[in-house]
Amino acid sequence: MALGRTDVPVRFEIEVELASKVYEYVIAFELPTGFKELRVFEEKLVADGKPVFTREVAQVLLSKTHEKAAKFLIDWHLVALPIIQEQSKDDPLLIFKQWLGRMLILRPIPDLIKGDSSTETLQPNLRVTDLGAWFSGLLAYAPAAYTKIDEYLKQVMPDLEDIKRPASGADSRSLVVQFAQGSPLVNLSVTFEDLSDGEKCFMICALVLAANNAYGPLLCFWDEPDNYLSLSEVGHFVLALRKAFQSRGQFIATSHNPEAIRRFSDENTFVLYRNRPS
């Protein structure tokens, strides 16, 4: 990353309401003359108008919310937020860092998602290749989340019967999706790996909805959620996400698909384009 002018810092700001408090986080970087790397010029976290910590270049000042005000120096190339230790479960630092850490940034590639897991997580990776670990972590954190997952999936896959997690090794489990078809009903078990790309995206959507309900509010950024879906499915898919995030959290999507874009109003849609060279 390079700055066009060395005397103008690059500034990033986040403002979010959590537990009835408004949090504001600001960080600015600069590239002084003679420097080869960016350094932190300014950083601060404010909760309901009260500073939690402020920082100018290397000097960090902790507010009195941490028992007493304190100052310390930090390498000017390091960000202070992840380094400062929270003091309690009600510490604004912990609340904001948990929200920031659980932010969902998704660009899934269904063909790479197998459904196996040997760990648990509440923070899936960009490609969602750890979906099995996310599924396990979510149910370990909030077992009732399965109801939310099942509720959504049965809307888009009416023949869904159950989702199982049988052991696939000494310390690992796999996801198996069971369908019921025909009359009389015939059960069909399909490993997650063998689901279609669209069905895998439905599962990701179900986990997003359940996660926002279980440990939100979350900020979910999904790059082109309409990928891998048929045209008839795009509208319902995007509306389900928008509806779930109306009362808590925030959903942001990018898309080139007119059907997906139409599911957003003009007031909350940004159109980005570039002129073609003549």
LOVEXVO-898368 format. One line per 3 residues: number of its first residue (from 1); their letters; for each residue x, z, y of N, C-alpha, C, O. Coordinates in steps of 0.2 Angstrom, whole numbers. Atoms other than C-alpha are relative to their C-alpha. Last residue first. Layout:
<pts>
NUM) a) X:Z:Y:X:Z:Y:X:Z:Y:X:Z:Y | ...
</pts>
This chain:
<pts>
278) spr) 2:7:-1:-61:-128:27:5:-5:-2:3:-11:-2 | -4:5:-4:-56:-112:19:-3:-7:1:-5:-9:-4 | -5:4:4:-70:-102:11:4:-4:5:1:-6:11
275) nry) 1:7:-2:-77:-88:22:5:-4:-4:11:-2:-5 | -6:3:-4:-77:-71:14:-1:-7:1:-4:-11:-4 | -2:7:1:-92:-61:9:6:-2:3:8:2:8
272) lvf) -6:2:-2:-99:-43:8:2:-7:-2:0:-9:-7 | -2:6:2:-117:-38:9:7:-2:2:8:-2:8 | -6:3:-4:-120:-20:11:1:-6:-4:3:-7:-10
269) tne) -4:6:3:-137:-14:4:5:-2:5:3:-4:10 | -6:-3:4:-145:3:8:4:-5:-4:7:-4:-9 | -3:-6:-4:-157:-2:22:6:3:-4:10:6:-1
266) dsf) -5:2:-5:-160:-19:14:3:5:4:9:4:6 | 3:2:-6:-169:-11:-1:6:-2:5:12:-1:4 | -2:-5:-6:-161:-10:-18:-3:-3:6:-4:-9:7
263) rri) 3:-6:2:-169:-18:-34:2:6:5:0:11:5 | 7:-1:-3:-167:-35:-26:-2:7:-2:-7:9:2 | 0:-1:-7:-148:-33:-29:-7:1:3:-8:5:8
260) aep) -2:-7:-2:-150:-31:-47:0:1:7:-2:7:9 | 5:-4:3:-160:-48:-49:2:8:1:-3:12:3 | 5:0:-5:-148:-57:-37:-6:5:-3:-9:9:1
257) nhs) 6:2:3:-133:-53:-48:-6:1:4:-8:7:6 | 1:7:-3:-117:-52:-39:-6:-3:-3:-8:-9:-1 | 3:5:5:-116:-33:-41:0:-7:4:0:-8:10
254) tai) -2:6:-2:-108:-17:-35:-3:-6:-4:-4:-5:-10 | -2:6:5:-117:-1:-38:3:-6:4:1:-7:10 | -3:6:-4:-118:16:-29:2:-5:-5:5:-4:-11
251) fqg) -1:5:4:-129:31:-36:2:-6:4:-2:-8:9 | 0:7:-3:-129:47:-27:2:-5:-5:7:-4:-8 | -6:4:1:-133:65:-33:-1:-7:4:-6:-8:8
248) rsq) -6:-4:1:-150:74:-34:6:-6:-1:5:-10:-5 | 1:-7:-1:-168:69:-30:7:4:0:7:9:3 | 3:-1:-6:-166:50:-29:0:7:2:0:9:8
245) fak) -5:-3:-5:-152:49:-42:-4:1:7:-1:3:12 | -3:-6:2:-164:47:-57:4:3:5:5:9:5 | 5:-5:0:-174:34:-48:2:7:-2:1:12:1
242) rla) 1:-2:-7:-159:23:-44:-5:6:0:-5:11:4 | -5:-4:-3:-153:24:-62:-2:2:7:0:8:9 | 0:-6:3:-170:19:-69:6:4:3:5:10:3
239) lvf) 5:-5:-3:-172:6:-56:0:7:-4:-1:12:0 | -3:-3:-7:-155:-2:-61:-5:4:3:-4:9:6 | -6:-4:1:-160:-3:-80:2:2:7:4:8:8
236) hgv) 2:-7:3:-178:-9:-77:6:5:0:6:11:2 | 4:-4:-5:-172:-23:-66:-2:7:-2:-1:11:2 | -4:-2:-6:-158:-29:-77:-4:4:5:-2:10:7
233) esl) -1:-7:0:-168:-30:-93:3:3:6:4:9:7 | 6:-4:0:-177:-46:-91:2:7:0:-3:11:1 | 4:0:-7:-161:-55:-85:-6:4:0:-7:8:5
230) sly) 4:6:-2:-152:-50:-101:-3:1:6:-4:6:9 | 8:-1:1:-139:-36:-100:-3:-7:1:-1:-11:5 | 2:0:7:-120:-38:-103:-7:1:-2:-9:3:-7
227) ndp) -4:3:5:-116:-35:-85:-2:1:-7:-4:7:-8 | 4:6:3:-130:-29:-74:4:-4:-5:1:-8:-9 | 4:-3:6:-121:-12:-71:-4:-5:-3:-6:-4:-9
224) edw) 4:5:4:-108:-22:-60:-4:2:-6:-3:0:-11 | -2:7:-2:-96:-9:-55:-4:-5:-4:-2:-5:-10 | 0:4:6:-105:8:-57:2:-7:2:-2:-10:6
221) fcl) -1:7:-3:-101:22:-44:1:-5:-7:5:-4:-11 | -2:5:5:-109:38:-49:1:-7:3:-4:-9:7 | -1:6:-4:-108:53:-37:1:-5:-6:7:-4:-9
218) lpg) -6:4:1:-115:68:-47:0:-6:5:-5:-8:7 | 1:7:-2:-127:82:-43:7:-4:-1:12:-1:1 | -1:3:-7:-124:86:-56:-2:5:5:-2:11:4
215) yan) -6:-3:-4:-120:96:-72:1:-3:7:6:-3:9 | -3:-6:4:-135:94:-84:5:3:5:5:9:6 | 5:-6:1:-147:82:-74:3:6:-2:1:12:0
212) naa) 2:-1:-7:-133:70:-68:-5:6:0:-5:10:4 | -6:-4:-4:-125:71:-85:-2:2:7:-1:8:9 | 0:-6:3:-142:66:-94:6:4:4:4:10:5
209) lvl) 6:-3:-2:-144:51:-82:0:7:-3:-2:12:1 | -1:-1:-8:-126:45:-84:-6:4:2:-5:9:6 | -5:-5:-1:-127:48:-103:0:2:7:1:7:9
206) aci) 3:-6:2:-143:37:-104:4:6:1:2:12:3 | 5:-2:-5:-135:24:-94:-3:6:-2:-4:11:2 | -3:-3:-6:-120:24:-106:-5:2:6:-4:7:9
203) mfc) -3:-6:2:-131:22:-121:3:3:6:3:9:8 | 6:-5:0:-141:8:-113:3:7:-1:0:12:2 | 1:-2:-7:-124:0:-110:-6:4:1:-6:8:6
200) keg) -5:-5:-2:-120:1:-128:-1:2:7:0:8:9 | 3:-7:3:-137:-7:-132:6:5:2:4:11:3 | 6:-2:-4:-132:-22:-121:-2:7:-2:-3:11:2
197) dsl) -3:-2:-6:-115:-24:-129:-5:3:4:-4:8:8 | -1:6:-5:-124:-25:-146:3:3:7:3:9:8 | 6:1:-5:-122:-10:-158:2:-6:5:8:-8:5
194) def) 4:6:2:-109:-12:-172:-6:-1:5:-9:-6:4 | -5:6:-1:-96:1:-164:-4:-7:-2:-2:-12:1 | 0:2:-7:-110:14:-163:4:-7:1:2:-11:6
191) tvs) -6:-4:-3:-112:14:-182:0:-3:8:-2:-8:9 | -5:5:-3:-129:7:-187:5:4:3:3:9:8 | -5:-3:-4:-142:16:-198:6:-5:2:8:-9:-2
188) lnv) -6:4:-1:-158:7:-203:5:4:4:4:6:10 | -5:-2:-4:-173:17:-209:6:-4:0:8:-6:-6 | -6:1:4:-188:8:-216:6:2:5:6:-1:10
185) lps) -6:-1:-3:-205:13:-210:6:-1:-4:6:3:-10 | -2:-7:-2:-220:7:-220:7:0:3:11:-5:2 | 6:-4:3:-223:-3:-210:-1:-1:-7:-3:-7:-9
182) gqa) 5:2:5:-208:-10:-201:-5:5:-2:-5:10:1 | 4:6:-1:-193:-2:-192:-5:-2:-6:-4:1:-12 | 6:0:5:-185:15:-190:-4:-7:2:-6:-8:7
179) fqv) 6:3:-2:-168:15:-181:-5:0:-6:-3:1:-12 | 5:1:6:-153:27:-184:-6:-3:3:-9:-1:8 | 7:0:-3:-138:27:-172:-5:-2:-6:-4:-7:-9
176) vls) 4:5:4:-122:33:-179:-7:0:3:-10:6:4 | 7:0:-2:-108:41:-168:-4:-5:-4:-2:-11:-5 | 2:6:-2:-92:46:-176:-7:0:3:-11:5:1
173) rsd) 7:1:2:-84:63:-178:-1:-7:3:3:-10:7 | 4:6:-4:-66:68:-178:-7:-1:-3:-9:0:-8 | 1:-2:-6:-55:83:-184:-4:-5:5:-4:-4:11
170) ags) -1:-7:-1:-53:81:-202:-2:3:6:-5:9:7 | -6:-2:2:-61:64:-202:1:7:0:-4:11:1 | -4:6:2:-76:54:-199:7:1:-2:11:-3:-4
167) apr) -7:-1:0:-88:69:-197:3:-7:-3:1:-9:-8 | -3:-3:6:-106:64:-194:8:0:0:11:-3:5 | -7:0:-1:-113:63:-176:4:3:-7:6:8:-7
164) kid) -3:-5:4:-131:57:-177:8:0:1:10:-5:4 | -8:1:-1:-142:48:-165:3:6:-4:2:12:-2 | -4:-6:-1:-161:47:-170:7:-2:1:9:-8:0
161) eld) 3:-6:4:-176:36:-173:4:6:2:2:11:3 | -5:-5:2:-174:21:-161:-3:6:-3:-8:9:-1 | -1:-1:7:-187:8:-163:5:5:-2:7:6:-8
158) pmv) 6:-4:3:-193:9:-145:1:2:-8:-2:6:-10 | -1:1:7:-176:4:-138:-5:3:-4:-4:9:-7 | -3:7:0:-178:3:-119:1:-2:-7:2:-8:-9
155) qkl) 3:4:-4:-190:18:-118:3:-7:0:-1:-12:0 | 6:2:3:-183:26:-133:-5:-4:4:-9:-8:2 | -2:5:5:-166:27:-125:-6:-3:-4:-7:-9:-5
152) yed) -2:6:-3:-172:36:-110:0:-6:-5:-2:-11:-4 | 6:2:-4:-181:50:-119:1:-7:3:-3:-11:3 | 5:3:5:-167:52:-132:-6:-3:4:-9:-8:2
149) ikt) -3:6:3:-154:54:-119:-5:-3:-4:-6:-9:-3 | 0:5:-5:-165:67:-109:3:-7:-2:1:-12:-1 | 7:2:-1:-169:76:-125:0:-5:6:-4:-10:5
146) yaa) 2:5:5:-150:76:-130:-7:-2:2:-9:-8:0 | -1:7:-3:-146:85:-113:-2:-5:-5:-4:-11:-3 | 6:3:-2:-154:101:-120:0:-7:3:-5:-11:3
143) pay) 4:3:6:-138:105:-129:-6:-4:2:-8:-9:-1 | 8:-1:-1:-130:107:-111:-3:-3:-6:-5:-9:-6 | 2:-4:-7:-111:110:-111:-7:1:0:-9:6:3
140) all) -3:-7:1:-108:106:-130:-1:4:6:-3:10:6 | 4:-4:4:-120:91:-128:2:7:-1:-2:12:-2 | 6:-1:-3:-111:84:-114:-5:4:-4:-8:9:-1
137) gsf) -1:-5:-5:-94:86:-122:-6:2:4:-8:8:6 | -2:-7:3:-99:78:-138:0:5:6:-3:10:5 | 6:-2:4:-107:63:-129:1:7:-3:-4:11:-2
134) wag) 5:-2:-6:-92:62:-117:-6:2:-3:-9:7:-1 | -2:-6:-3:-80:62:-132:-4:3:5:-6:9:6 | 2:-5:5:-90:48:-141:2:7:3:-1:12:1
131) ldt) 7:-1:0:-90:38:-124:-1:6:-6:-5:10:-4 | 1:-7:3:-71:39:-123:-7:2:0:-8:8:0 | -2:1:7:-69:20:-121:0:7:-3:0:7:-9
128) vrl) 5:-4:4:-80:23:-105:2:-1:-7:-2:-1:-12 | 3:5:5:-69:9:-96:-5:3:-5:-8:0:-9 | 3:6:-4:-66:20:-81:-3:-5:-5:-9:-7:-3
125) npq) -5:4:-3:-63:36:-91:-4:-6:3:-10:-7:1 | -1:6:4:-77:49:-95:5:-5:4:5:-4:10 | -3:4:-5:-76:66:-86:2:-7:-4:8:-7:-6
122) lte) 6:1:-4:-87:79:-96:2:-6:6:-1:-7:10 | -1:1:-8:-75:78:-110:-6:0:4:-12:-2:1 | 6:0:-4:-74:83:-129:2:-1:8:7:2:10
119) tss) 0:-5:-5:-61:79:-142:-7:0:4:-11:-4:2 | -3:-7:3:-59:71:-159:0:5:6:3:10:4 | -3:-5:-4:-70:56:-155:3:6:-4:0:7:-9
116) dgk) -3:-6:4:-77:40:-162:3:5:5:4:3:11 | 4:-5:2:-90:29:-153:3:6:-3:0:11:-4 | 1:-1:8:-81:13:-154:-4:6:-1:-8:5:-6
113) ild) 3:-7:1:-81:7:-135:-2:0:-8:-6:-3:-10 | -5:-5:1:-69:-8:-133:-2:7:-2:2:12:-3 | -4:2:6:-82:-21:-135:6:5:-2:8:5:-7
110) pip) 3:-2:6:-93:-12:-122:4:-2:-6:4:2:-11 | -1:6:5:-81:-15:-108:-2:2:-6:1:5:-11 | 0:0:7:-87:-2:-95:2:-7:-3:-1:-12:0
107) rli) 0:8:0:-83:-2:-76:1:-1:-8:6:-3:-10 | 1:3:7:-88:16:-72:1:-8:1:-2:-11:6 | -2:7:-3:-83:28:-58:1:-4:-7:5:-3:-11
104) lmr) 0:5:5:-92:45:-62:2:-7:3:-2:-10:7 | 2:7:-2:-87:59:-51:0:-5:-5:6:-6:-8 | 5:2:4:-84:75:-61:-3:-7:2:-8:-9:-1
101) glw) -3:1:6:-67:79:-53:-6:-3:-5:-4:-7:-9 | -5:5:0:-74:78:-36:2:-3:-7:2:-9:-8 | 4:6:-2:-89:89:-40:4:-6:0:2:-11:-2
98) qkf) 4:2:6:-78:101:-49:-4:-6:1:-4:-10:-3 | -5:3:5:-65:101:-34:-4:-2:-7:-3:-7:-10 | -2:7:-2:-79:104:-22:4:-3:-5:3:-9:-6
95) ill) 6:4:0:-86:119:-31:1:-7:2:-1:-11:-1 | 2:2:7:-69:126:-35:-6:-4:0:-6:-9:-4 | -5:5:3:-63:125:-17:-2:-2:-7:-1:-8:-9
92) pdd) 1:6:-2:-79:133:-11:5:-6:-2:3:-11:-4 | -5:3:-5:-75:148:-21:-2:-7:2:-3:-11:-2 | 4:2:-6:-90:154:-30:4:-3:6:2:-4:11
89) ksq) 5:5:2:-82:154:-47:-4:-2:6:-7:-8:6 | 6:-2:4:-68:164:-40:-4:-6:-1:-3:-11:1 | 0:-7:1:-51:163:-31:-5:3:-4:-5:8:-7
86) eqi) 6:-3:-2:-47:144:-31:0:8:-2:4:10:-7 | 4:-3:6:-29:139:-33:-6:3:3:-6:7:8 | 2:-6:-2:-22:126:-20:-4:3:-5:-9:0:-8
83) ipl) -5:-5:1:-13:112:-29:-2:7:2:0:12:-1 | -1:-2:7:-27:100:-32:5:6:-1:5:9:-6 | 7:-2:3:-32:100:-13:1:2:-7:-1:7:-9
80) avl) 1:-8:1:-14:100:-6:-6:2:-4:-6:7:-8 | 7:-2:-3:-10:81:-8:-1:8:-2:1:10:-7 | 5:-2:5:9:78:-11:-7:2:4:-7:4:10
77) hwd) 3:6:4:20:67:0:-5:2:-5:-9:-2:-8 | 4:4:-4:23:80:13:-3:-6:-3:-7:-9:-1 | -3:7:0:30:92:0:-5:-4:4:-11:-5:2
74) ilf) 1:4:6:21:109:4:3:-7:1:4:-9:7 | -3:7:-1:24:123:16:-1:-4:-7:-1:-1:-12 | -6:2:4:14:139:16:2:-7:1:-3:-11:4
71) kaa) -3:6:-1:2:149:27:5:-2:-5:9:3:-7 | -7:1:3:-10:162:23:2:-6:2:-2:-11:3 | -3:7:-2:-26:169:30:7:0:-2:10:5:-2
68) keh) -4:0:-7:-33:184:21:3:-7:1:4:-11:-4 | -2:-7:-2:-45:187:7:3:1:6:2:5:10 | -5:-2:6:-46:168:3:3:7:1:9:8:2
65) tks) 4:-1:5:-61:166:15:4:1:-7:1:4:-12 | 1:-7:2:-49:170:28:-5:1:-5:-6:6:-8 | 4:-4:-4:-43:152:29:-1:7:-2:1:9:-8
62) llv) 6:-2:3:-28:144:21:-4:5:4:-2:9:8 | 3:-6:-2:-16:135:32:-6:2:-4:-11:-2:-3 | 7:-2:3:-5:122:25:-2:7:2:2:11:2
59) qav) 2:-7:-1:11:115:35:-8:1:-3:-12:-3:0 | -2:-5:6:19:100:27:-3:7:1:-2:10:-4 | -6:2:3:10:86:38:2:5:-6:-1:5:-11
56) ert) -3:5:-4:-4:96:46:7:-2:-3:11:3:-3 | -7:2:1:-15:105:34:2:-5:5:-1:-10:6 | -2:6:-4:-31:114:35:7:-1:-1:11:3:-4
53) fvp) -7:1:-1:-40:125:22:1:-6:5:-3:-10:5 | -3:-3:6:-57:132:19:7:0:0:11:5:-1 | -5:3:3:-63:128:37:2:4:-7:2:10:-6
50) kgd) -6:-5:0:-80:134:41:6:-3:-4:5:-5:-10 | -3:-1:-7:-93:121:47:6:5:0:9:5:5 | 5:-2:-5:-104:122:32:3:2:6:2:7:9
47) avl) 7:-1:3:-89:120:20:-4:4:5:-3:9:8 | 4:-4:-4:-73:112:28:-7:1:-4:-9:-4:-7 | 6:-1:4:-58:105:18:-4:5:4:-2:10:5
44) kee) 4:-6:-1:-43:98:28:-7:0:-5:-9:-5:-7 | 4:-1:5:-29:86:27:-4:6:1:-1:11:4 | 5:-5:-1:-18:78:40:-4:1:-6:-5:-4:-10
41) fvr) -1:-2:-7:-2:67:40:-5:6:2:-3:10:6 | 6:-3:-3:1:66:22:1:2:7:5:6:8 | 0:-8:0:16:55:18:-7:2:3:-10:-2:7
38) lek) 5:-3:-4:16:36:13:1:8:0:3:11:-5 | 6:-2:3:32:30:5:-4:4:5:-2:6:10 | 2:5:5:47:20:11:-6:2:-4:-9:-2:-7
35) fgt) 2:-3:7:50:30:27:-2:-6:-4:-4:-11:-2 | -6:-2:5:61:23:41:-2:3:-6:2:4:-11 | -6:4:0:47:22:54:6:3:-4:7:9:-3
32) ple) -5:0:-6:33:33:49:5:-5:-1:7:-7:-6 | -6:3:2:20:28:36:5:0:6:5:-6:9 | -3:4:-5:4:38:38:7:-2:-3:9:1:-8
29) fai) -7:2:2:-9:46:27:3:-4:6:0:-8:10 | -3:5:-4:-25:55:32:7:-1:-2:11:4:-3 | -7:1:1:-36:66:22:2:-6:3:-1:-11:3
26) vye) -3:5:-4:-53:73:26:7:0:-2:11:5:-3 | -7:1:1:-65:83:16:3:-6:3:0:-11:3 | -3:5:-3:-82:89:22:7:0:-2:11:5:0
23) yvk) -8:0:1:-93:100:12:2:-6:4:0:-12:3 | -3:7:-1:-111:103:17:7:1:0:10:5:4 | -5:0:-5:-119:118:9:3:-7:1:3:-11:-4
20) sal) 3:-2:-7:-136:120:0:6:0:5:4:3:11 | 2:-7:0:-127:121:-17:-2:2:7:-1:7:9 | 0:-3:7:-118:105:-14:-2:7:1:1:11:5
17) eve) 4:-6:0:-121:93:1:0:3:-7:-2:-1:-12 | 5:0:6:-107:79:2:-4:7:1:-1:12:3 | 5:-5:-2:-96:72:16:-5:1:-5:-8:-4:-7
14) ief) 5:0:5:-80:62:11:-4:6:3:-2:11:5 | 4:-6:-1:-67:56:24:-6:0:-5:-9:-6:-7 | 5:1:5:-52:44:22:-4:7:1:-2:12:2
11) rvp) 4:-6:0:-40:41:36:-6:-1:-5:-9:-6:-5 | 5:2:3:-25:28:37:-4:6:-2:-2:11:-5 | 1:-2:7:-14:34:50:-6:-3:-3:-11:-5:1
8) vdt) 7:-1:1:-9:23:65:-2:2:-7:-1:-2:-12 | 2:-5:-4:9:24:71:-8:2:0:-11:6:3 | -3:-7:2:17:14:58:-3:6:3:-3:11:1
5) rgl) -3:-4:-5:6:-1:61:2:7:-2:-2:10:-5 | -1:5:-5:0:-14:48:4:3:6:9:0:8 | 4:-1:-6:1:0:35:2:-6:5:8:-7:5
2) am) -4:0:-6:7:-4:17:-5:0:6:-11:-2:6 | 4:0:-6:0:0:0:4:0:6:9:4:7
</pts>
